[in-house]
Every structure is written in C-alpha cells, then in structure tokens.
Amino acid sequence: MPTVLANVNDLLEKRVLEETGEYASTGGRKAKSIGINKSYCHAMGILITANHIEMVLVNLGDEIIKKNRIR
C-alpha cells in the first residue's frame, strides 16, 4: 500500500498539487505547504432554459474564468 508521501509526490509530479510555501522550522526540515493547483483543469457548467443559454467556466479554486449568456 502506497504511503501518503508517495501519493502526494505522485500528485506533485502530475501537477495536480503544488507547493504553496513553507512553515517556520521547529527543528529538522522545514514543513512545506501544499495545495491544489487551481489551473490543473477546469469545469464547465451549462444552463439551458426556454429563454437563454448560460455557460460558465471555473477553475479548481472555484474562480470564474469566463461566463457567457446567449439569448
């Protein structure tokens, strides 16, 4: 069974995760802060109604990249 470190390293290598900084050392190695790479992939939502179509593109940080509404 893979360790947590092996899984984290695999996700870092695939760029799903990224190092976001370091914590102050309390002795030994400095602890690294790791987070999701917001730009790794995007999600698209589409709303279709009788009156319009609305599309939104977001990143993994829940930030809207593009939004469009067509009547």
N, C-alpha and C positions, 0 to 999 in steps of 0.2 A: 504494500500500500504506500503510495507516494506521501511524502511529508508536506506540511503546509509550505515550508520554504521551497520545496521542489515545485509545487503548484504555483506559488507566487512568481518564482523565477521563470516558469514557463509562460505565464501571462505577461510578464515584463518583456520577455523575448518576442512575444507576438504583438506587443504594443497595446494590449488591452488595458494594462495598468501602466502607470508611470510614477517615477519618484517625484514627490512634490516638495521635498525639503528634508531637513534633519532636525532632530531634537537635541537639546543640550545633553552632553555626556555626563553620566553619573558614575563613570568608571568603565573601562573597556571600550568597545566600539560605540560610535555614535549611532543612535537609533535613526532609521530612515522613515520618513513619512511617505506612504504610498497611497495613491488614489486612482480612480478610474480615468482613463484617457478620454476626455469628453468628445474628442474628434475621431475616435476609433471608428464609429459608424453612426448612422443617422436613422431616424424613424420618420415615416410619413403617415399623416392622418388625412383622410378624405371624408367630407360630409356632403352627401348628396340629398337635396330637398327638391320639392316641386319648383322652387323659385331660383335656386342658385346651387353652385358647387363651390365648396371651400376646401382648400388644401393647406396643410401646414407641414413644414419640415423642421424637426428638432434634433439636437444632438443628445448625447448621453448625460449631459449636465442639465437637461430639461430647459435648454435655451432655444428660443425660436430662431431658426436660421432664415427661413423665408415663409411668408404667408401670402396666399393669393385667394381672391374671391371672384368668381365669374358669375355674372347674372344671366 
